[in-house]
Amino acid sequence: MKICIVPMKPLEHAKARLAPMLSPEQRRALSLAMLTDVVRAAGALDVVWVLNSDEDAAAVARADGAEPRPDPAPGEGLNASLDAATAIAIEEGARGVLVLSADCPAATRADVKAVAIGDGVVMAPDRYGTGTNALWRSPPGAIETSFGGNSRRAHTALAHVAHVPFAIQPLPRLALDVDRPSDLDDVLTLGPGDATRAALEALGYPSRRR
C-alpha cells in the first residue's frame, strides 16, 4: 500500500506572503482550492492523508476521497509531525510513503506516479533546486524527513548515510509551489488544477494585478 501524506499549515496562517494582494478570507479560499487540486493529484496512490484539523480542510479532503488526520505531534514542528505520521503509516501497512506539499496546484496524477516509484528515496525538488516539494520513501522509514532550509541537500545526505537508493526527479509542474504573488502568474501560465483556476477567477485574478 502506498500512502500520500499532505501536510497543511493552519488556515489562519495560510499564504501570509500573499497578504499584500489578498485578504485573509481570500487566502483561505485559495489555500483550500490548491489543497483540492493536490488531493486529486495524490489520488494516484492508494491512500491520501491530509494533516490538518480545520473543518473546511477536512471537508475538502473527504470530498475527493482523502482522509483528514490530526497532527500527530502538535507544536513539535513539521518534521516531527511527518515522522510521527510515517510511523502510523507503517503500523497501518504502508510499504511506501509520499510526502506532498499542499501548495503545488499544477501537479498531476502523472507527476505523483513518477515520484512514488521503486525502492529507496525519490525527491522532487522545487524550481529553485533547494527545496523539496515531494518526497517518496520505500520502505517508509528509509530516512527521516528534513524539510526546511536546503531540504534537497539534507535529504540527499540522509539517503547517502542510510545507504539507500536515491534519485532526484525534476518535474516542472510539481516544482512550482505558490508562496509569493509572482507565483500566481507562473502557475496560471503553467496551468493549475480546476479548483485553483476557478478560485483565481473568482478573485478576479489576473486582472487585479494590472
Secondary structure per residue as TSV (DSSP state, phi and psi in degrees):
chain	resnum	aa	ss	phi	psi
A	1	M	-	360.0	133.6
A	2	K	E	-105.4	125.9
A	3	I	E	-113.8	133.9
A	4	C	E	-104.9	127.7
A	5	I	E	-107.9	122.1
A	6	V	E	-112.5	100.7
A	7	P	E	-79.6	141.9
A	8	M	-	-138.3	130.5
A	9	K	-	-63.5	156.2
A	10	P	-	-53.5	136.0
A	11	L	G	-63.3	-25.4
A	12	E	G	-68.4	-16.7
A	13	H	G	-108.5	10.6
A	14	A	T	-70.4	133.0
A	15	K	T	50.7	52.1
A	16	A	G	-61.7	-28.6
A	17	R	G	-73.3	-9.5
A	18	L	G	-91.5	3.5
A	19	A	T	-58.1	-33.1
A	20	P	T	-61.1	-21.0
A	21	M	T	-122.2	-15.4
A	22	L	S	-129.7	140.6
A	23	S	-	-73.1	166.7
A	24	P	H	-56.1	-39.8
A	25	E	H	-65.8	-39.5
A	26	Q	H	-68.5	-39.2
A	27	R	H	-65.3	-37.2
A	28	R	H	-63.1	-46.4
A	29	A	H	-62.3	-42.0
A	30	L	H	-66.2	-40.5
A	31	S	H	-61.7	-40.8
A	32	L	H	-68.1	-36.2
A	33	A	H	-65.9	-43.2
A	34	M	H	-64.2	-39.6
A	35	L	H	-59.7	-40.8
A	36	T	H	-56.4	-48.0
A	37	D	H	-67.7	-37.1
A	38	V	H	-66.9	-42.4
A	39	V	H	-62.0	-39.4
A	40	R	H	-64.2	-40.4
A	41	A	H	-66.4	-40.8
A	42	A	H	-66.3	-18.5
A	43	G	T	-62.2	-5.8
A	44	A	T	-65.5	-20.1
A	45	L	S	-97.7	175.2
A	46	D	S	-70.4	-41.5
A	47	V	E	-138.4	140.1
A	48	V	E	-125.6	126.4
A	49	W	E	-111.1	137.5
A	50	V	E	-111.6	117.3
A	51	L	E	-87.3	93.3
A	52	N	-	-171.9	135.4
A	53	S	-	-96.6	-0.3
A	54	D	-	-66.2	137.4
A	55	E	H	-64.6	-37.3
A	56	D	H	-67.1	-40.8
A	57	A	H	-64.8	-38.9
A	58	A	H	-63.2	-39.6
A	59	A	H	-65.0	-41.0
A	60	V	H	-61.4	-44.8
A	61	A	H	-59.7	-49.5
A	62	R	H	-64.9	-34.5
A	63	A	H	-60.7	-28.7
A	64	D	T	-115.1	25.9
A	65	G	T	84.7	7.0
A	66	A	-	-90.5	169.2
A	67	E	E	-116.5	117.9
A	68	P	E	-71.3	136.3
A	69	R	E	-130.8	137.7
A	70	P	-	-69.8	155.5
A	71	D	-	-60.2	120.0
A	72	P	S	-77.3	-7.6
A	73	A	S	-141.4	63.0
A	74	P	T	-60.4	135.8
A	75	G	T	80.6	-0.1
A	76	E	S	-103.5	1.2
A	77	G	-	99.2	163.6
A	78	L	H	-60.4	-47.9
A	79	N	H	-66.2	-37.7
A	80	A	H	-63.2	-40.0
A	81	S	H	-64.6	-43.8
A	82	L	H	-67.7	-39.8
A	83	D	H	-67.9	-36.6
A	84	A	H	-67.5	-40.8
A	85	A	H	-65.4	-36.9
A	86	T	H	-63.6	-40.8
A	87	A	H	-61.2	-39.1
A	88	I	H	-65.8	-41.4
A	89	A	H	-60.3	-40.2
A	90	I	H	-62.5	-43.7
A	91	E	H	-60.9	-30.8
A	92	E	T	-91.3	6.8
A	93	G	T	99.0	13.8
A	94	A	-	-68.6	136.1
A	95	R	S	-100.3	-11.7
A	96	G	E	-155.5	145.0
A	97	V	E	-129.8	131.6
A	98	L	E	-110.9	126.5
A	99	V	E	-97.1	125.5
A	100	L	E	-128.6	127.3
A	101	S	-	-63.4	144.3
A	102	A	T	-83.8	-3.0
A	103	D	T	-119.8	38.1
A	104	C	-	-117.0	72.8
A	105	P	T	-73.4	-6.8
A	106	A	T	-94.6	-5.7
A	107	A	-	-64.2	148.1
A	108	T	-	-121.2	168.3
A	109	R	H	-60.5	-35.7
A	110	A	H	-63.6	-38.2
A	111	D	H	-61.5	-46.2
A	112	V	H	-60.5	-44.7
A	113	K	H	-63.3	-33.2
A	114	A	H	-70.6	-24.7
A	115	V	H	-91.8	-43.3
A	116	A	S	-84.1	69.7
A	117	I	-	-145.4	141.9
A	118	G	S	78.6	-178.5
A	119	D	S	-98.9	151.5
A	120	G	E	103.2	-144.2
A	121	V	E	-125.6	131.2
A	122	V	E	-126.5	131.5
A	123	M	E	-122.5	134.7
A	124	A	E	-105.6	112.0
A	125	P	E	-78.1	164.7
A	126	D	-	-76.0	176.5
A	127	R	T	-72.1	-13.4
A	128	Y	T	-88.7	-9.6
A	129	G	S	80.3	8.3
A	130	T	S	-114.7	-28.2
A	131	G	S	-96.8	176.4
A	132	T	E	-124.7	116.8
A	133	N	E	-95.7	-19.8
A	134	A	E	-150.9	139.3
A	135	L	E	-136.8	117.4
A	136	W	E	-104.0	134.9
A	137	R	E	-135.3	124.6
A	138	S	E	-143.3	110.4
A	139	P	S	-68.3	161.5
A	140	P	T	-59.6	-27.1
A	141	G	T	-94.0	19.8
A	142	A	S	-55.4	-44.5
A	143	I	S	-144.3	160.6
A	144	E	-	-78.9	164.1
A	145	T	-	-84.6	152.1
A	146	S	-	-145.5	58.8
A	147	F	-	-76.1	152.3
A	148	G	S	106.1	141.2
A	149	G	S	64.5	-142.5
A	150	N	S	-86.7	76.8
A	151	S	H	-69.6	-25.5
A	152	R	H	-60.8	-48.0
A	153	R	H	-63.4	-42.2
A	154	A	H	-64.2	-45.2
A	155	H	H	-67.6	-35.9
A	156	T	H	-61.7	-45.2
A	157	A	H	-65.2	-41.3
A	158	L	H	-62.5	-41.5
A	159	A	H	-65.4	-38.4
A	160	H	H	-64.1	-45.9
A	161	V	H	-63.7	-37.2
A	162	A	H	-79.5	-7.6
A	163	H	T	57.2	46.1
A	164	V	-	-114.1	151.4
A	165	P	-	-56.8	140.1
A	166	F	E	-138.6	136.2
A	167	A	E	-141.0	147.4
A	168	I	E	-107.0	127.0
A	169	Q	-	-117.1	92.7
A	170	P	-	-74.4	124.0
A	171	L	-	-133.8	111.4
A	172	P	H	-54.0	-40.2
A	173	R	H	-72.5	-36.3
A	174	L	H	-79.4	-21.2
A	175	A	H	-73.1	-17.7
A	176	L	-	-95.3	104.2
A	177	D	-	-105.4	145.7
A	178	V	-	-91.7	117.8
A	179	D	-	-135.0	-38.2
A	180	R	S	-118.4	161.7
A	181	P	H	-53.6	-39.2
A	182	S	H	-64.5	-24.8
A	183	D	H	-65.0	-28.9
A	184	L	H	-65.6	-39.0
A	185	D	H	-60.9	-44.7
A	186	D	H	-66.3	-40.0
A	187	V	H	-70.2	-32.4
A	188	L	H	-67.8	-37.6
A	189	T	H	-64.8	-41.7
A	190	L	H	-74.2	-35.5
A	191	G	-	107.3	96.9
A	192	P	-	-78.7	175.2
A	193	G	-	-68.0	168.6
A	194	D	H	-60.8	-40.7
A	195	A	H	-66.1	-42.3
A	196	T	H	-68.3	-41.2
A	197	R	H	-60.3	-44.6
A	198	A	H	-64.4	-39.2
A	199	A	H	-64.9	-42.3
A	200	L	H	-66.4	-38.8
A	201	E	H	-64.0	-39.3
A	202	A	H	-65.7	-28.7
A	203	L	T	-84.9	0.5
A	204	G	T	75.7	23.9
A	205	Y	T	-96.6	138.0
A	206	P	T	-95.9	3.1
A	207	S	G	-59.8	-28.7
A	208	R	G	-67.8	-15.5
A	209	R	G	-85.3	-10.2
A	210	R	-	-87.8	360.0
